[in-house]
Amino acid sequence: MIGIDIGTTSIKIVELGKDKQLLNYGILETSGYLERFNTAIQASNLNLFEQEVVNYLRILMGRMGLNERGQEAIVSLPSFSAFTTLIEMPLMSDADTVKTMGIHVKQYVPMPISSVTLDWLKVGERIDEDGNKKQQLFLIVIPTAQIENYRRIFKAVGLKLAALEIEGLSLTRILSFGTAQDKSSLVVDIGSRSTAFSVVENGFLKFSSQTDFAGSSLTQSLASGLNIAPRRAEQLKRQKGLSAINSGAERELSTQLLPILDVIINEAKRVIESHPAEAIILSGGGANLLGIEKYFSQQIALPVSKINSLSMVNYSENIEPIRENLGPLLAVAIGLALR
C-alpha cells in the first residue's frame, strides 16, 4: 500500500509491503517559498495547485520507481482543508445515525451541506445528566470540490485514489499502535506553512485545530532578525536550531526563533486547557529543530518526545543512522499506508 502526504511545500511517499515492510520512501521538498513566502503546493484557502502537484508527484514517483499504474494510494488532507468537531447524538444504530446525520450536523457546519462531504467516527459513549445514552462522534467535513481536485490529480499520475484522510487520523493511527495509546496526548505537527494540533485519547482523535505559525515562520523570523537571505536562514535553522539558546556566540541566532515558537507553544497550552493531555508528541519537519523537545517541556512542563513512526514498520538497517529525523517527516505517510 502507498501512503502519500501532500503538504504545503513538500510531498512524502511511503510504500509498505507484507508484514509492514518499508519497501520504499521518497521526500520531495520545494524551495520556491523561501524566496516568495506566498508560494506553496497548496494553501489554506483550499486552493490546491493541481498541475504543480501532478508535476511533483511524477518527479518523485519516477525517482522512486513507482511506475505501476492503477496501484492504490491513501492520501492525506491537511487540517486546514477540513472542518472537524466532536458532536454528541442519542445512541442509535449505525443505519439510523446515517439517516439523521445530515439534518443534525447543519448547526455545526459553516457551509451549505450540499457542497460538502461528511464523514464521522464513533469515539465514545456517555450517559448524560438525565440518564440518556449519548454517542460521541468525531465529525469530518470536507468541501466536495477539494475531493474532486484530488481525484483529478491522481488520475493524471495513474494511481487509484483509495481514500482521503485528514493528517490527524494518520498520526492517531501511529500512536494507537504504540505505547502511548492509553494516554491522552497532544500531537503538535509542525509543517512548513501550518502547525496542526491533535488530541488523541485512548487511540481516538478527539480534537483537531491548526495555526498558520510554522516552520517557514521560523525561517522568516530568522532572516529578518539577522538580515540574511531566506535560503541562508533555512540552512542555519536546520544546522543550529536552539542549540545556542543559553550561551555561545550564536545565541542571537537561536533567540530569533523563540517568538514564533512561543506562539505555537501558547496555542498548544490553549488546546490543553480545554482538552487535558498527559504528554506532547512532536511531528513534522519542525520536530527536528535542534533543542525543540527540551524547550517545549520547559514551557509546558509535560513529557515531550518526537513521534517514532518507524517503530510501526520493518525497515532496512541502512535507515538506522537517519531514523530519528526520518520518523517525524514520514509519520503521516506511514500512518496512511498502515490504514
C-alpha angles and dihedrals in degrees: 000000000000123000117195122193111195108193132178095269104008145042125215124192127190125186117198126190134187118328089018091289113172101231100170143349137183138187124198117188122189119212106191091097090066089070097031110032092195091062118101144140089248134359138213092256087076091252108141112196095226103186093045091052091048091051094047092047091052091051094049095042089050092052090048093046094239096152101138106115118217095030112147121249133186111211134200128238115206116239092249090060093064139050112225134180141154112247136180127222134170111278108264141145120291090249093053090046089056092049095051101035096083091057097038097053097053090093091057104040115085095205139049112294090224090064098052142063117228129212132165143182126211106234104169152335134235142173113240128218091276094052095255120142114240130190120216115220129188102220121208120191120187127179107248090223089062091054090051089053090058093046091055092047096053094042087056093053094043100247126128111238101226097174145341119224134180113246094244092063091051091052091045089057090056091053094043089060092048139067093271094070094101093051132078103241135181112219112204107196107192110195130169100270104015141024118219124205119205126180111208119191125178091343095310131108106238103169139014133185139148145206131205092231106101146119097320089050088059091050092048092049091050093048092050096043096049095033093234135132116279093240090055090046090053091051093050092046091055095042101043109016111161094332093116098040096119103032145352137075091286095057091113090059094055096043091056087068097053101080092058093042089051090055090054091046092049089053089051089052090051091053092048091052090064098028109034116216133192096205142015122227120194122213139168129048092304090064088072094062105124111254096007096123093055093046093049092050092048091054099042103026095224131115108274126195141158118255112260100209095159090065086073094062140044112251141175118271087237087076094056096092091057099030096107094055095036094055097069092042095053098035098105094042092049091047089052094049091048090059 
